[in-house]
Amino acid sequence: MNSQIKIAILDMYDGEPNQGMRCIYDIINRFNQMVSFQVFDVRGKNELPDIKKFDIFISTGGPGNPLEGDGKWDVNYFNLIDSLWNWNNENEMKKHVLFICHSFQMACKHFGLAEITKRKDTSFGVMTTHKVNEGLTDPLFEGLDNPFYTIDSRDFQVIQPKLKNIKKMGAQIIALEKIRDHVQYERAIMGIRFSNEFVGLQFHPEADPLSFLAHMKNKSFKEKIIKMKGRPKFLKMLEDLVDEEKIYRTNETIIPNFLRIAINDLMKHKKILSN
């Protein structure tokens, strides 16, 4: 029996240049002797994996409105999610899935767990995120302080949780947006544990300082951030980026935790099946 774990990366960037894919490759390559991976261009080419051939699925962030599709790729994507969910209900060997940002918003819409709305303005940069409820002990966050630091990049938000649906599904909200005492806006949901094997985050756990600094090479983008945040906050953001206990730590913790948990579970079941 082939003991190598196979990962499907569901690329949701629709061909738009990004740093997210590089960061995901970098993290997966830390496990390169145990795993192999294949990329599927979900939005650009309507590519989707055969779920029987893969063990772990990482669905990326991406641009645009998570409530909109073209009636083809989005329908196929939701069918894939349902197939993975049904597989886990019917099989001992589970499929592990991580939804990132845009994908997380789509999953929340699909499962009917919250409202997805456009933000008043873009949330971008280094933010604090709070573990809540079961998130305080969720192994995904093991090794992180509370709050911990994340890279945020979104025009939309998951808010107004539908608690009845969450309870019925057996899901748990595990992270919330930073506390903002000076505004009356509801705190966005930053993480949901859908099941033991399905988890989603509204921030970018894959991000590293290089991914942010790459944006800063674009002068107009840099000026836009300074205009949005103000120069003091912008400079503080750069300071946070190089702090080893902030973004570096999140990058080295969350997706590696997700992969370790998944690999350990899969190897345990593969061993049982081979006996």
Order of alpha helices (4+ residues) and beta strands (2+ residues): beta-alpha-beta-alpha-beta-alpha-beta-alpha-beta-beta-alpha-beta-beta-beta-alpha-alpha-alpha-alpha-alpha
